[in-house]
């Protein structure tokens, strides 16, 4: 089964999480789907909780 590589956006600040890029400066390597991020992960730009993100593009 293929991983869900959908792109998510932080609703408060607009930060985009793209699994193909990850967030290496914050320990998230490329290839990690949004749904596999740790539950306590927060937006690296504004600190919003993971539940404040919305899916913006299916991949």
Residue frames as qw, qx, qy, qz and C-alpha x, y, z in Angstrom:
[[0.000, 0.889, 0.459, 0.000, 0.00, 0.00, 0.00],
 [0.409, 0.499, -0.018, 0.764, 1.38, 3.41, -0.97],
 [0.297, -0.398, -0.449, 0.743, 2.04, 6.03, 1.68],
 [0.097, 0.902, 0.416, 0.068, -0.21, 9.09, 1.80],
 [0.521, -0.071, 0.036, 0.850, 2.15, 11.85, 0.65],
 [0.028, 0.855, 0.437, 0.277, -0.50, 14.59, 0.77],
 [0.293, 0.293, -0.195, 0.889, 0.55, 18.17, 1.46],
 [0.349, -0.726, -0.570, 0.159, -0.79, 19.90, 4.58],
 [0.159, 0.577, -0.038, 0.801, -1.02, 23.59, 5.52],
 [0.257, -0.307, -0.615, 0.679, -0.95, 25.16, 8.97],
 [0.004, -0.787, -0.567, -0.243, -4.23, 27.09, 9.29],
 [0.309, -0.860, -0.173, 0.367, -2.88, 29.85, 11.60],
 [0.240, -0.726, 0.319, 0.560, 0.28, 30.79, 9.65],
 [0.686, 0.656, -0.125, -0.288, 0.18, 29.08, 6.24],
 [0.205, -0.553, 0.794, 0.145, 3.30, 26.92, 6.71],
 [0.846, 0.279, -0.277, -0.360, 3.27, 24.08, 4.18],
 [0.551, -0.391, 0.737, -0.002, 4.30, 20.55, 5.18],
 [0.749, 0.469, -0.352, -0.307, 5.35, 18.64, 2.07],
 [0.896, -0.311, 0.318, 0.005, 6.36, 15.05, 2.91],
 [0.839, 0.439, 0.014, 0.321, 8.70, 14.91, -0.09],
 [0.266, 0.728, -0.293, 0.560, 10.76, 17.69, 1.51],
 [0.665, -0.407, -0.513, 0.360, 10.24, 17.03, 5.22],
 [0.159, -0.952, 0.085, -0.249, 11.58, 19.62, 7.68],
 [0.806, 0.163, -0.392, 0.412, 15.24, 18.57, 8.11],
 [0.109, 0.513, -0.369, 0.768, 16.07, 21.55, 10.36],
 [0.585, -0.369, 0.308, -0.653, 13.50, 20.15, 12.83],
 [0.321, -0.269, 0.899, -0.124, 14.45, 16.47, 12.56],
 [0.744, 0.380, 0.446, -0.321, 11.79, 15.43, 10.03],
 [0.314, -0.263, 0.718, 0.563, 13.46, 13.67, 7.11],
 [0.485, 0.278, -0.377, -0.739, 12.01, 13.74, 3.59],
 [0.450, 0.014, -0.852, -0.266, 9.55, 10.92, 2.90],
 [0.036, -0.211, -0.822, 0.528, 7.66, 11.07, 6.23],
 [0.172, -0.559, -0.619, -0.524, 3.89, 11.32, 5.59],
 [0.248, -0.494, 0.163, -0.817, 2.00, 13.88, 7.68],
 [0.826, -0.373, -0.173, -0.386, -0.01, 11.11, 9.39],
 [0.880, -0.069, -0.345, 0.319, 3.28, 9.57, 10.66],
 [0.146, 0.599, -0.332, 0.714, 4.55, 12.73, 12.38],
 [0.285, -0.156, -0.776, 0.540, 4.77, 12.50, 16.19],
 [0.199, -0.751, -0.619, -0.112, 1.55, 13.53, 17.97],
 [0.368, -0.779, -0.180, 0.474, 3.44, 16.26, 19.83],
 [0.467, 0.141, 0.335, 0.806, 4.92, 17.75, 16.64],
 [0.080, 0.822, 0.326, -0.459, 4.18, 21.44, 16.21],
 [0.526, 0.812, 0.136, 0.212, 4.42, 23.87, 13.33],
 [0.692, -0.122, -0.046, 0.710, 8.06, 25.00, 13.02],
 [0.181, 0.481, 0.177, 0.839, 6.92, 28.48, 11.99],
 [0.337, -0.548, 0.005, -0.766, 4.26, 29.37, 14.60],
 [0.052, -0.200, 0.844, -0.495, 4.16, 26.47, 17.09],
 [0.716, -0.036, -0.013, -0.697, 0.56, 25.44, 16.31],
 [0.630, -0.140, 0.742, -0.181, -0.50, 21.91, 17.25],
 [0.139, -0.079, 0.871, 0.464, -0.57, 19.21, 14.59],
 [0.215, 0.553, 0.801, -0.077, -4.40, 19.23, 14.62],
 [0.135, 0.774, 0.112, -0.608, -4.31, 22.82, 13.32],
 [0.065, -0.331, 0.684, 0.647, -3.16, 21.58, 9.89],
 [0.726, 0.432, 0.332, -0.419, -5.45, 20.87, 6.95],
 [0.621, 0.079, 0.647, 0.435, -4.87, 18.78, 3.84],
 [0.251, 0.714, -0.062, -0.650, -4.43, 20.99, 0.79],
 [0.536, 0.532, -0.519, -0.400, -3.25, 18.58, -1.91],
 [0.941, -0.079, 0.308, -0.117, -3.66, 14.84, -2.40],
 [0.273, 0.664, -0.671, -0.187, -0.61, 12.91, -3.56]]
